[in-house]
Each structure stands twice: as structure tokens, then as C-alpha cells.
Amino acid sequence: MNILGIESSGLTASAAVMTDGRLISEYTVNNKKTHSQTLLPMISEVMKSAGLETKDLDCIAISRGPGSFTGLRIGSATAKGLGLALDKRIAEVSTLEALAYNLSEAKDCILCPIMDARRQEVYTAAYEVAESVAGNSEANANEADAAARIWPLKTVIPEKACPLDELLRELEGLNRKVLFNGDGVPVYAEYIKENFKEEYAFASNSLLLQRAASVAALGTIICETGKTVDADAHVPVYLRKSQAERELAAKG
């Protein structure tokens, strides 16, 4: 199964190709270039590096949001255009779950991606790595392995846009070590250090930001379980209204 992963929800632009669960090629840029200029050439390059043509794709995985309104629209339009032109279905992957998946080897703590939503707010959620089914029997072990392959993350706090203080208080109530990643870390690291009362850590730079490889990996699972959508049905998930919409509503 050949999956193209597309990530454009923030400043980072990324494209990746995964074949049968194995990462074949990935191209990530984080230098503030406009996604409309970089994304299609990046997709062309990862396809070429993987030795594949677009007709060889089985599905297109897109980071559906939350994130930058402009970035999400560019990624969505790219995925929809390719899907419609190639008659391929779309695997919609939560940006926050894909960020948490970067950290999925950390099995002893809460995984908390934070994306800067401005005005002291973040797009966020909290997860833990899916645990094995209780018990030691071989049947239970097999069941646990199957469950982990279906979805590797368990939601602890559903995705939302909220003030950072609200998130920190909610995380403190879990009484667990928290591992943060996402583009909100560089913005709010000092605030977290001064105000968060539980044990915590920040992800390393290589695991901090969005990666199309994680989008493709989760997209593979979505595709295998038949939860894809038609290309023309895909829409980004913003979690809150745009600034223009908020200003219009304020005018009444």
C-alpha cells in the first residue's frame, strides 16, 4: 500500500511516501517559505525519490488540522485536487494526533502537543500510548497487538482550542509526567517552566514539529480500516473561527 502524507498546518511544510508501513521518502522544510510555493514541488520530489508515479498511490493522507488557517487551506486544496484528479480517497489525520505520534515511543507519560493559536491560547489535546489488554494469556496478548495496530494512541484530553493556563491546570489534575511538543513549545516554554506544577519534559528538536511521516503512518491505519473519505468531502478542522469571522460577528 502506497500512502502520500501531506503536512502544512503550521510553518513546517512536509511531504512523505510510505509503502506497506515503511517510510520510503520524506521532505520537510521549516524556513517560513509559502506552502503554495513549496508543497507541490516537495510532493513531486518525494514521489520521484520513492520511484513511484501518482497513479501508484492507494491513498492520500492529509493533516486535517487544527493549525494555520492558510496552511490548512493550502494542504486541503492540494490533497483534494490530487484525490479528485487521481480518483483516490483521503485519510484525514488530526494534526495533534500526528504530533503525538512523533512521541509514541514514550510509554510512561502523557503526550501533549501544543500549537500556538495566538492570544495566549493553544490548539491542544493529550494522549497516552495505547496499553495492552489486561491479562497474560496469549489470546489477550494477540488482542492487544491487534488493538495497537488499529490505533496506537488513547485520547486523555480531546482536541480543543483553549487558554494555556486552562490546559496546564487540567494536566496537573492527571498527576502524570507530561511530554510536550509542537510549535507552541518555543513560544510558551518559559511560561510552562514557571507555572506548571507537575513533572514535565519538552521533546527534542527532531520530534518537536509536524512531520508528514507521522501523517502517513496514521493515514495508513485509517486506510487499512476503511475510514477514508471521498476527496470532494474532505474539509479542514479549524477548532475555532478565523479572525475575520470573529470580527464580523463582533460587528453584529
N, C-alpha and C positions, 0 to 999 in steps of 0.2 A: 504494500500500500504506500503510495507516494503522497505526502502531505506538504503543501506550501504554507508556511506560517508567516503572517504579516503583523508587525507591531509598529504603531505610530501614535500611541496615546499620549506621549509626552515629547520632550526634546529628543529623546533617543528614537532613531528610526532603525528598524531591523527586519531582515527577511531571512528565512531558513527553509531548507528542504530536509524532510525526514522520510526515510524509507523503512517500512516494517519496524518502526520504533527506534531506528538508528539514525543519529544526526549525520547527514551527508555533507551539508554546506550551510554556512551562516555568514551573514554580512551585517555588521552593526556599526552605525555612525552616531556619534554624540558630539557634534560640533556646531549645533544650532543652525544647520542648513535647513531650508524649507523642505518639508516632506514631499511637496508636489514636484520638487526638482530631483529628489534623490530616490524615492521609493521604487518607481518603475525600473530605473537602471539597476538598482540593487536586486530586484526580483529577477531581472534578466541575467545578472551575473551569477546568482546562486543556482539558477536553473542550468546555466551553462556549465558551472563548476560540478554540478551533480551529474552531468551527462544526460540530462532529461530535456524533453520538449514539453510545452504546456499541455499538450494533448495526453501526456503520460500521467498527469496529476489525477488522483482519485478524489481529492477534496481540497478546499482552501480554508485554512484556519485563520481567523481574524481576531485580534484583540478588540473586544466589543466595547470596552470602557469599564469604568469611568476614566476620565482624563481630560486632556485639552480638547475643547470643542472643535477647533480647527483641525487638529491632528486626527481626531476620531473620524471626522467627516472625510478627510483625505483617504485614510485607510479603508473606511467603509466603501467609498466610491470605487477605490481600486479593486477591492475584493468582489464587489457586486459586478463591476464591469468584466472582470475576468470570469467570474462564475456564469454570467449570462452569455458571454461570448463562447465559452468552452462547454456550456451545459454541465457545470459542476456545482455541487451543493456546498454550503457554507457551514463550518463548525464555529459557532460563536463561543469565544473563550473570555471569561472575566479577566480583565487586566489585573485585578487584585489577586485572583487565584493563580494566575501565571507568575506574578511576582512571588507569591508564597511558595510556588513550586520550585523556584530557584533555590529555596532553603529546605527542600524536602528531606535532606539527609539529617536534619536536626530533629531528632525524635523525642527530645526531652524538654521541649519548651513550646510556648505559644509563638506562632509565626504571625507577625503583624506588619503588613505592608502599609505605608503611609505615603500618599501622594499629595503634594501641595495644591490646595484648592483656593489659596489666597485668603485674605481677611482672617488669618489665624484659624482657618478651617482646613481639614484634610479629607480626602477620599480614603476610606479605610475599611478594613474588616479584620477578623482574627481567625486563625486556623490552627489545627494541630494535625500531625501526620496520622492517618487512619491506623488504628490499633488492630491487632489480631483479635479474632473471636476468642472469647474466654474458653479455657479448657485446653487440654494437652492431647486430645485424640487426633489421629491422622486425619479424620474426616473434618474436624474443626479447623485444623491447620490448612487443609486444602480450601475450605470455605473462606478462610481469612485471606489466603493468597488471591483467590478469585475476586474477593471484595476490593482488595487493594489495587488490583489491575483495573477494576471498573472505575474507581475514583480514589486517588491517593490522599485527599485532604478532607478533613472533617471541619465544618464551619462551627466556630465558637461564638463569634460576633458577626452577624450578617453585614454585608457591604452597605455603606452609607456615607453621606457627607455630614460632617459634624465638627464642632469646635474641638481643638486638640485637647483642651482640659477635660472635656466630657469623655473622650476616648481614654485618657490616662486614668481617670477615676474608675472607669469600667474595667480596665485591665487590672488595676490594683485589686479589684474585688475577686479576681480569679486566683490570686495567691500563687502565681506561677511565674517562672522566669520568662521574659519576653524577648524575642529576637526581632528587631525592626529592620526593614529595608524599604526601598522606594525613594523617589526623588524628594520626598519630604524630610528625609534624614539630614541632608546637608543644611536644610533651611531651619529645622527645629531641634537639632542635636543638643545644642546648649540648653534650650528650654527643657528638654526631657531630662538632661543631666541634673538640672536644678530642681525639678518638680516631681519626677517620678519616684515613688517610694518603694517599688519592688525591684528585684534583681532584673537586669536587662543587658542586652548587648546590641551592637549595630553590625549588620552584615558587612563582609569585606567588600571592597570596591568591585571585585569581579562578579559579585552576586547582588549588588545594590540596586541596579536599574533593570528596566524591562529588557527581555530577550525574546526574539522570535522563536528560538529553540524551545523555550518553555511553552509558548503558544502552540507550536506544532506538536509537542508531546501531549498536551492536554487535548488538542484537536484530534489527535489520533484516537484517543479513547472515546471522544464524542462520536467520531466517525464509526468506530467499531461497534458502538452501542446503538447506532441508528438514530442519534438525536440531532442530526444536522437539519438545516432549514434550506428552503429554496433561496437562490441568490436574490431574487426580487423581494423576498420577505425580510431580509436582514436589515436591521436598523441599529445604530449605536445606542448604548446606555449611558446617559449623562449623569444621572442621580440628582441633578438639580437644574433649574432653569439657567439659561445664559444671562449674562449681564444685560444685554439688550432687552430680553424678555422681562427681567426684573424691573428695569427702568420703565418699561411700558406699563407694567402692572402698577407701579407706584404712581404713575400719572393718572391712573384710574379709569 
